[in-house]
Amino acid sequence: MKDLKMKIKQGKLFSDLAKEYSEDPGSRNNGGELGWVKRGSLVKSFETAAFTSPLNHVTDPVESKFGFHLIETLKKKGDKILVCLLYTSPS
């Protein structure tokens, strides 16, 4: 995940990397975009990172019970966020 974040810092598009590397079948084909999600609908570690991250900033890898995530919050509107993720399962 750290290598993928470094690629983003070097100018690679989050969406391109999500399509290539993400293991999340629900968002992979959409470049990692989950769409609008409501507070309380995500696992705690993911939700905390997504709601507290500055807009258009890619988080450091976040661990949840499902695996590891890079998260980019695109928009915030009340208790909803438009969020993208790049996910890998624990190995």
N, C-alpha and C positions, 0 to 999 in steps of 0.2 A: 504494500500500500504506500509506503514511503517513496518507493521508486515511481509509482504512478503520480503521486503528488508532485514530485520533482519534475516529471514530464509536463505537468500542467503549468508549473512555474516557468518552465522553459518555452511555453507557448503552445503546447498541444491543447486541443479543445477537450474539455471535460466530456462532452457528448460523444466524441469519437472514441475516447478511451473507455467510456462506459459501454459502448456498443461492442468493443473488442474484448474487454476484460471482465465486465461485471457478470456475476453469476445470478443476478436477480432476474428471473424470467418476466416479471411484470413490468419492469422498467427498461430493461436492456435495449430493446428495439426502439425505444423512444429516447435514446441517448441518455438514459438514466433518469428521465423525468417521471416523478411519481404523480404529478399533478398537485392540486390543492388538497392539503390534509389538515385536519382539525386537531387542535391540542387535545391530548388524551387518547389519540388513536394509534400512537406509535410506542415502541418500547422506550423506557425512560431515558437510557443513555443517548439513544438516537434523537429523541425529542428534545432533550435538554440542549444538545449540541446544535440542532437545527434551528431552534427558536432563539438561541442566544448568539448565534454567529452573525457577523455583519453580512449584509446583502452582497451577493456575488463573490463571496470569500469561500475558499475550499478549506474545510476543517482538516486538522491532523486526523489520522486514523482513529475512529471511534469503535470501541468494542461493545458488542451486545451479546446476548445469549445465542444469537444466530451466526455471528461472525464479526467481520470487520467492515467498516463503511468509511468512505470519503463522502462528505455531504456538502452540497452547495445550495444555499437558500437564495432563491431568485427574487421573491416578493413576500411581503408580510401584509396581512390585512386582518386586523383584530386578532382572533384566536385561530387564524388559518395562515398557512404558509404554502408557497409554491416551491417545491424542493426537488432536487436531483440527487441521486445517490449512485455510487459505484460500490458494489458489494462483493466480497469474497468470503467463502465459508472458511471456518477454522480448519487448519490442516495439521 
